[in-house]
Amino acid sequence: MKTFFKIIIALAAVAALVIVGVIALVRLEYRGKIYEQIQHIPDASVVVVLGASVKRDQTPSQALEDRLQVGADIWQADKAEKIILSGDDGRWAQPEIAAMVGYMYEQGIPDEDLIADGNNARTYDSCYRLKNEIDQDKVVLVTQGFHLPRALYLCNKLGLDAWGITSDLRTYDRGEWFLVRDWLASLLAFWDIYTQALPTYLK
């Protein structure tokens, strides 16, 4: 019986090490492509603002508002010609795209410089569509620091030359939970790339 429990403990330890290793790989592989200041990001024709939740009144949440603001700031600094708004159009969860477009209009971004892509249930979908449907090569992703490592991993592994800039303009409610959730989501990101999963809209 003691031998049995020792085997179980050893297997659990190995599994834990594998899980930690996968999470570390996803979150650290492209850390050199993360920037915190707009003036330091490489010039790219397209900046991609990744979607996040909206409030009950259909306006951007704090996290989404900050992503949009940084995206608008990049465009206004002439670091990108176009802004892709990539999220859910309400088909799977929330009408993120309508809130994102409305916010950009308020910032004075003209319609011809916006590309709304609402066909995405999750980050993997956004990266897949950027490469395979919207035909992009080099992009700058805009999202919070807890999300950016996973987003860069997915986009770069799917064939994009993706860079990123953090959009942490404030301290967020439940910020620790968002970080833990993204660590766990990093396991799914690794699996999606390993299995060459289809995006949600093609399943």
C-alpha positions as a Python dict, from the first residue, in 0.01 Angstrom:
ca = {
    (1, 'M'): (0, 0, 0),
    (2, 'K'): (283, 238, 84),
    (3, 'T'): (441, 168, -253),
    (4, 'F'): (110, 245, -425),
    (5, 'F'): (79, 582, -251),
    (6, 'K'): (439, 665, -335),
    (7, 'I'): (366, 597, -702),
    (8, 'I'): (55, 816, -689),
    (9, 'I'): (249, 1099, -524),
    (10, 'A'): (530, 1067, -779),
    (11, 'L'): (286, 1076, -1070),
    (12, 'A'): (110, 1378, -921),
    (13, 'A'): (444, 1555, -883),
    (14, 'V'): (536, 1482, -1244),
    (15, 'A'): (195, 1605, -1363),
    (16, 'A'): (234, 1924, -1160),
    (17, 'L'): (579, 1985, -1310),
    (18, 'V'): (444, 1933, -1662),
    (19, 'I'): (157, 2176, -1599),
    (20, 'V'): (389, 2440, -1455),
    (21, 'G'): (629, 2390, -1745),
    (22, 'V'): (359, 2434, -2008),
    (23, 'I'): (225, 2747, -1841),
    (24, 'A'): (576, 2890, -1817),
    (25, 'L'): (644, 2814, -2184),
    (26, 'V'): (329, 2991, -2300),
    (27, 'R'): (381, 3292, -2080),
    (28, 'L'): (755, 3342, -2128),
    (29, 'E'): (831, 3245, -2489),
    (30, 'Y'): (743, 3585, -2639),
    (31, 'R'): (804, 3813, -2344),
    (32, 'G'): (1071, 3993, -2548),
    (33, 'K'): (797, 4120, -2780),
    (34, 'I'): (607, 4303, -2505),
    (35, 'Y'): (626, 4681, -2469),
    (36, 'E'): (486, 4922, -2214),
    (37, 'Q'): (540, 5254, -2393),
    (38, 'I'): (388, 5351, -2727),
    (39, 'Q'): (704, 5520, -2850),
    (40, 'H'): (895, 5192, -2818),
    (41, 'I'): (669, 4966, -3020),
    (42, 'P'): (776, 4876, -3375),
    (43, 'D'): (593, 5046, -3658),
    (44, 'A'): (315, 4829, -3798),
    (45, 'S'): (37, 4901, -4040),
    (46, 'V'): (-219, 4745, -3807),
    (47, 'V'): (-288, 4756, -3434),
    (48, 'V'): (-527, 4496, -3294),
    (49, 'V'): (-742, 4572, -2991),
    (50, 'L'): (-857, 4245, -2837),
    (51, 'G'): (-1207, 4231, -2695),
    (52, 'A'): (-1315, 4205, -2332),
    (53, 'S'): (-1642, 4217, -2142),
    (54, 'V'): (-1895, 4500, -2157),
    (55, 'K'): (-2114, 4644, -1882),
    (56, 'R'): (-2487, 4588, -1850),
    (57, 'D'): (-2548, 4915, -2034),
    (58, 'Q'): (-2339, 4778, -2326),
    (59, 'T'): (-2051, 5019, -2270),
    (60, 'P'): (-1690, 4895, -2236),
    (61, 'S'): (-1575, 4750, -1907),
    (62, 'Q'): (-1270, 4907, -1743),
    (63, 'A'): (-1036, 4657, -1904),
    (64, 'L'): (-1188, 4700, -2249),
    (65, 'E'): (-1195, 5078, -2222),
    (66, 'D'): (-823, 5083, -2143),
    (67, 'R'): (-744, 4856, -2437),
    (68, 'L'): (-940, 5082, -2667),
    (69, 'Q'): (-777, 5396, -2530),
    (70, 'V'): (-427, 5261, -2586),
    (71, 'G'): (-525, 5152, -2936),
    (72, 'A'): (-656, 5500, -3011),
    (73, 'D'): (-338, 5654, -2867),
    (74, 'I'): (-124, 5438, -3097),
    (75, 'W'): (-323, 5549, -3402),
    (76, 'Q'): (-306, 5913, -3296),
    (77, 'A'): (71, 5879, -3253),
    (78, 'D'): (94, 5766, -3619),
    (79, 'K'): (229, 5425, -3517),
    (80, 'A'): (-42, 5239, -3710),
    (81, 'E'): (-261, 5309, -4011),
    (82, 'K'): (-550, 5079, -3918),
    (83, 'I'): (-712, 4949, -3602),
    (84, 'I'): (-867, 4603, -3597),
    (85, 'L'): (-1129, 4558, -3326),
    (86, 'S'): (-1133, 4187, -3258),
    (87, 'G'): (-1392, 4032, -3029),
    (88, 'D'): (-1739, 3886, -2994),
    (89, 'D'): (-2030, 4046, -3179),
    (90, 'G'): (-2276, 3890, -2936),
    (91, 'R'): (-2301, 3557, -3110),
    (92, 'W'): (-2137, 3365, -2825),
    (93, 'A'): (-2144, 3589, -2518),
    (94, 'Q'): (-2146, 3968, -2528),
    (95, 'P'): (-2178, 4240, -2796),
    (96, 'E'): (-1821, 4360, -2753),
    (97, 'I'): (-1776, 4491, -3106),
    (98, 'A'): (-2059, 4745, -3092),
    (99, 'A'): (-1917, 4891, -2772),
    (100, 'M'): (-1566, 4897, -2919),
    (101, 'V'): (-1668, 5072, -3240),
    (102, 'G'): (-1872, 5328, -3047),
    (103, 'Y'): (-1579, 5410, -2823),
    (104, 'M'): (-1344, 5459, -3117),
    (105, 'Y'): (-1590, 5692, -3285),
    (106, 'E'): (-1591, 5901, -2966),
    (107, 'Q'): (-1210, 5921, -2989),
    (108, 'G'): (-1234, 6062, -3340),
    (109, 'I'): (-1109, 5753, -3523),
    (110, 'P'): (-1262, 5760, -3873),
    (111, 'D'): (-1460, 5465, -3999),
    (112, 'E'): (-1220, 5399, -4285),
    (113, 'D'): (-937, 5333, -4037),
    (114, 'L'): (-1136, 5078, -3836),
    (115, 'I'): (-1182, 4710, -3914),
    (116, 'A'): (-1444, 4539, -3698),
    (117, 'D'): (-1401, 4163, -3664),
    (118, 'G'): (-1676, 4024, -3444),
    (119, 'N'): (-1646, 3659, -3534),
    (120, 'N'): (-1445, 3558, -3228),
    (121, 'A'): (-1547, 3367, -2918),
    (122, 'R'): (-1195, 3363, -2772),
    (123, 'T'): (-838, 3479, -2825),
    (124, 'Y'): (-744, 3176, -3035),
    (125, 'D'): (-1020, 3268, -3278),
    (126, 'S'): (-894, 3625, -3304),
    (127, 'C'): (-540, 3514, -3388),
    (128, 'Y'): (-659, 3251, -3635),
    (129, 'R'): (-876, 3500, -3821),
    (130, 'L'): (-605, 3767, -3826),
    (131, 'K'): (-376, 3530, -4013),
    (132, 'N'): (-618, 3325, -4222),
    (133, 'E'): (-920, 3546, -4287),
    (134, 'I'): (-805, 3909, -4252),
    (135, 'D'): (-469, 3823, -4413),
    (136, 'Q'): (-236, 4003, -4173),
    (137, 'D'): (136, 3945, -4126),
    (138, 'K'): (271, 4195, -3871),
    (139, 'V'): (46, 4328, -3594),
    (140, 'V'): (65, 4501, -3259),
    (141, 'L'): (-172, 4350, -3003),
    (142, 'V'): (-327, 4565, -2731),
    (143, 'T'): (-445, 4406, -2408),
    (144, 'Q'): (-368, 4388, -2037),
    (145, 'G'): (-43, 4244, -1905),
    (146, 'F'): (-211, 3934, -1765),
    (147, 'H'): (-352, 3848, -2111),
    (148, 'L'): (-76, 3962, -2344),
    (149, 'P'): (170, 3668, -2303),
    (150, 'R'): (-98, 3415, -2402),
    (151, 'A'): (-223, 3630, -2690),
    (152, 'L'): (130, 3669, -2826),
    (153, 'Y'): (195, 3297, -2795),
    (154, 'L'): (-119, 3212, -2991),
    (155, 'C'): (-73, 3471, -3264),
    (156, 'N'): (296, 3403, -3321),
    (157, 'K'): (246, 3026, -3323),
    (158, 'L'): (-30, 3072, -3581),
    (159, 'G'): (215, 3246, -3815),
    (160, 'L'): (183, 3616, -3734),
    (161, 'D'): (472, 3845, -3648),
    (162, 'A'): (288, 3974, -3342),
    (163, 'W'): (415, 4227, -3093),
    (164, 'G'): (227, 4363, -2795),
    (165, 'I'): (175, 4662, -2573),
    (166, 'T'): (20, 4648, -2228),
    (167, 'S'): (-292, 4851, -2156),
    (168, 'D'): (-292, 4846, -1776),
    (169, 'L'): (-403, 5205, -1717),
    (170, 'R'): (-550, 5132, -1373),
    (171, 'T'): (-585, 4865, -1106),
    (172, 'Y'): (-872, 4633, -1190),
    (173, 'D'): (-1130, 4474, -964),
    (174, 'R'): (-1059, 4101, -936),
    (175, 'G'): (-722, 4150, -1103),
    (176, 'E'): (-573, 3852, -920),
    (177, 'W'): (-853, 3629, -1047),
    (178, 'F'): (-796, 3745, -1404),
    (179, 'L'): (-429, 3653, -1374),
    (180, 'V'): (-499, 3305, -1231),
    (181, 'R'): (-764, 3243, -1496),
    (182, 'D'): (-520, 3337, -1771),
    (183, 'W'): (-256, 3104, -1631),
    (184, 'L'): (-506, 2820, -1657),
    (185, 'A'): (-611, 2935, -2004),
    (186, 'S'): (-245, 2906, -2105),
    (187, 'L'): (-284, 2528, -2085),
    (188, 'L'): (-567, 2545, -2337),
    (189, 'A'): (-359, 2775, -2558),
    (190, 'F'): (-80, 2517, -2569),
    (191, 'W'): (-329, 2242, -2650),
    (192, 'D'): (-494, 2447, -2926),
    (193, 'I'): (-160, 2503, -3096),
    (194, 'Y'): (-49, 2143, -3044),
    (195, 'T'): (-369, 2001, -3193),
    (196, 'Q'): (-408, 2275, -3459),
    (197, 'A'): (-762, 2331, -3337),
    (198, 'L'): (-1028, 2492, -3552),
    (199, 'P'): (-1163, 2827, -3432),
    (200, 'T'): (-1510, 2833, -3281),
    (201, 'Y'): (-1687, 2965, -3590),
    (202, 'L'): (-1559, 2675, -3804),
    (203, 'K'): (-1657, 2396, -3566),
}
